[in-house]
Amino acid sequence: MKRSDKINKIINLNMEMSNIKDIDVLLEKVLTEARTLYNADAGSIYIKEDKNLLFSYAQNETLRSRLAKNKKLPFTTFTMPITNSSIAGYVANNNVSLNIPDAYKIPKKTPYSFNSSFDDLVKYRTHSMLTVPLTNNREQVIGVLQLINAQNSDGKVIKFYKRDESYVHMFAGFAATAIERAQLTRMTIMRMISMAELRDPKETGPHVNRVAAYSVEIYETFARKNKIPAKELDSKRDVLRMAAMLHDVGKVAISDVILKKPGRFNDEEYEIMKTHSYLGARLFAEKRSEFDEVSLEVAMNHHERWDGKGYPGYIDLETLEPMAGHVDKNGGAMKKKGKEIPLFGRIVAVADVYDALSCKRVYKDAWAEEDVLKVLKEERGQQFDPEIIDAFFECYDEIKAISKRYPDTD
């Protein structure tokens, strides 16, 4: 690729990255595009947290190719201190790049070394590494981008060219700015979640992150099966990730007496509890963006049931009364069923129930995994959309990997 073409490509990617609001979706985009630009087989992103680096995202095409088609490589997050002893730590600590031709031939006199334990575990061989700081416009290191095993047109592993380092720095600078914006968005959302958590002990950060990540995986699987265009998929998964985190935000309007009750609700309490769906949806009723539209859709519909026995049904968000033309014989709101329920509501319904059953709560122990899966299968076509349940089981390995990424904290 010519120099001018590569620069134009990076500028266009900057525009694309700036439009992504969710940090997890953005990190995947950053690493995918960086690997594509420099034909790297693998890579990872670390995000700086105080004096540590959080291993936040990873890709490895060689390892992924060993999996079934469309399966993602599972990974777990971990933290490491920012010191000169590791490659990523050295880059973050000194705000410099390292272009290493062979990770196994690093001179012993250097302060950093390569940890080969992952290679040994998965039978992979790391050769060339290009590790660069993610530096914002204030020259602060916010993370590290690491590319592994550059390849030529024949797929042979080669070293990263010196001439490419300036392009990587340009790309990394744009990526750092986009990451900071996405982090601010995530922080804002998590503050809203923290407000809900003060009221409802079940509405925790790990819970909403799991539900959101599960929802995106289910949607991606559904989208591929239904041949949804890649551009639409990328756009929707970004707003879905954020909206799903706020699925129960309406609980801030529910009394503590009900929210913090350790036992089951009585009929009157349950009816009050159900109002959180449309009260949450009202927060996004002005719909000034696609995020508002999807957040309303999720909050309003994630307790609807495929068989029409869910809630709240057809409620007018202005009057909180049944919508005109959708009043049942008892004067209440008619129920939604089947595909009357918007897609993202049907997806988050599955993700939310799976997580609720799988995890310990103040009023119950976590269910055994086989019992949770049994319920989901039994409720296929009853509580849940059959297609969404099928998509859930197709990406179940990814679902399990996500659950380990966001563990509950005692």
Secondary structure, 3 states (H helix, E strand, C coil): CCHHHHHHHHHHHHHHHHCCCCHHHHHHHHHHHHHHHCCEEEEEEEEEECCEEEEEEEEEHHHHCCCCCCCCCCCCCCEEECCCCEHHHHHHHHCCCEEECCHHHCCCCCCCECCCHHHHHHCCCCCCEEEEEEECCCCCEEEEEEEEEEECCCCCEECCCHHHHHHHHHHHHHHHHHHHHHHHHHHHHHHHHHHHHHHCCCCCHHHHHHHHHHHHHHHHHHHHHCCCCHHHHHHHHHHHHHHHHCCCHHHHHCCHHHHCCCCCCCHHHHHHHHCHHHHHHHCCCCCCCHHHHHHHHHHHHCCCCCCCCCCCCCECCCCCCECCCCECCCCCECCCCHHHCCHHHHHHHHHHHHHHHHCCECCECCCCHHHHHHHHHHCECCCECHHHHHHHHHCHHHHHHHHHHCCCCC
